[in-house]
């Protein structure tokens, strides 16, 4: 990826340009010390003077009112705030009319920023004050007062906090009066510019120590650049939070969100005092010290999938290369390309007006449909369909270009969604809530309606990243998520019973990805690269999970690596310096998944015997129990030396009825409540009581016996034996109450138990007899 820059031969402004701002993707306003505000039209290459300011107004910063919130256009949207050296800020309409001037600070007003909703404005000045204003220019509060000038300011993603500079320090101050203030030393020199992105929640800072740095919202450093030749005078995030640009003397640099640099340009601009990204994130403009306005387009973006490599070579042209046979196709578009995604055999490209869907089998005839809103900020693909998000909403399309659904939820803000907070599979869509970071909304993909009873999934701490598995049945769909503590959790998308069972399967996890063709999960936790060959093991046999993992040392990936793809058995990881590393894992677990999904148990056992790997046997054991195939489970458990579990499986196989076997399989997986419910529903009261006795749930066993008026003496007898074995006396009041005047007779109890078992056998035989008779008839 690189920047293609353009500069006019002669500058349009006679003095230095202090600030620039986009109104649309093709129209820019620039302000200069020559008191002129100019409008640049990129389609017609025309430049016109909008207004000439009074000679005593030297503009410093400009920020356009947010165009829309939640898809609704705002009445103020055609105006901007201009801060100036005379201590005022000015509200100016698009046509150049001065709506209002407000006395704001003593000395110059160094920066002004609207919040994301357009409900408030923050200004900072040479007097060291940070002030909050209403959108009509009324002072609401003075947020901070300090002895040094505040050079730059930015709103937090939720518009509840403000970040500002104070000398070498950065400060995050919430708007609530008594909330905790976060302050840290960020640079060795004066901090000149900051920016805070609403999508990825990361902070950029740059200063006179000639470095730029990337921070998270807790003030922890993620990246620090090498010192440049000159102080860095401007920084700016692209809207989607994937890229940022920095400007210095004769220097313009394009960087990835993790900090490393894609491209460095050395234009003849003087210092670049201000950078603004266009709304669609395809180009940026810089305000230059020599009177120029520099424009730069992002080109040569690349997408890879299997043997295909797609490169954006011009704004409207893509090159597709098949690396197997070196065949090259050129794709031409009517408008400039804004976003693209290549996965699952399809290339989805959105331009400013249309969406194109190409199949990797045929590059000549794409499916084309018009877009409702325009600027697409995110494309996510699943095997059967893809998701587009823009300023107006979420839209799910099939690869034939048909709109499938458009999910909505309360307080939805599509402008802050990214690949970490949205996940898509063939039947499900999961979205992290922006307002409450602990909540995940889950929708049916085809209808766009909330799944099940409509209640979202709620965790105890804030969630950072979510991912849905891609294969298997809808009823077994799983979602994994990393929370703020960097713990990795897994849960079923469908809720069984009242509680959502959320299980922790990893700690200190930084990045993760599901495989595209089987439910294998990989992630980097602390210093180890880990593959969970069968994450569902936690629901089947928790003790078995460590045996189903593949781990290797991850120190070669350096600090903060990111998993880019997990396609087939190849994992692509991007290191902190931007270089890509490709890892291959064993192909056998994926083959095992395939066999199990099509119930080829004999083939699965044969594969494990051929591979001779404990991990494979452990996966097969868990898969077999999950699919209630106890014969295969017995072979697999025996192969990894789990003798106690083999014995329990044999005990299950000898049980007289199908219901009893099902209940004990549930017990095997630790689902005691479900096992008891199943037994009670099928009228096997004694077995339900016996299950609780075996688990020493004495109170529950007695409760069931009393409720169903059966086997009270059995429970008391087992309890008495248990206490005698440990030399204890009965202290439980309920047991003392029922034991009064009751004689324990073990012969009677054994006879009763045998009768129950005989009754169950008889019942099972009766249930099976029509099938048996049918079988006999067929043989005759």
Secondary structure, DSSP 8 states (H G I E B T S, - for coil): -EEEEE--SS-SSSS-EEEEEEEETTEEEEEETTSEEEEEETTTTEEEEEEE--TT--EEEEEE--SEETTEE-GGGGEEEEEETTSEEEEEETTS-EEEEEE--SS-EEEEEE-TTSSEEEEEETTSEEEEEETTS-EEEEEEE-SS----EEE-TTSSEEEEEETTEEEEEESSTTS--EEEE--SS-EEEEEE-TTT--EEEEETTS-EEEE-TTS-EEEE----SS---EEEE-TTSSEEEEEEBTEEEEEETTS-EEEEE--S-SBEEEEEE-TTSSEEEEEETTS-EEEEEEE--EEEETTEEEEEEETTEEEEEETTTTEEEEEE-SS-EEEEEEETTEEEEEESSEEEEEETTEEEEEEEEE-SSS-EEEEEE-SSEEEEEESS-EEEEETTS-EEE----TT--GGG--TTTEEE-SSEEEEE-SSSTTEEEEEETTT--BSTTS--EE-SS-EEEEEE--SS-GGG-EEEEEETT--EEEEESS--SSS--EEEEESSEEEEEE-SSSS-EEEEETTEEEEETTTTHHHH-GGGGGGGEEEEE-GGG-TT-EEEEEETTEEEEE-TTS-EEEEE--SHHHHHHHHHHTT-HHHHHHHHHHHT-HHHHHHHHHHHHHTT-HHHHHHHHHHTT-HHHHHHHHHHHT-SSHHHHHHHHHHHTT-HHHHHHHHHHTT-HHHHHHHHHHTT-HHHHHHHHHHTT--HHHHHHHHHHHHHHTT-----HHHHHHHTT----HHHHHHHHHHHHHHHHHHHHHHHHHHHHHHHHHH-
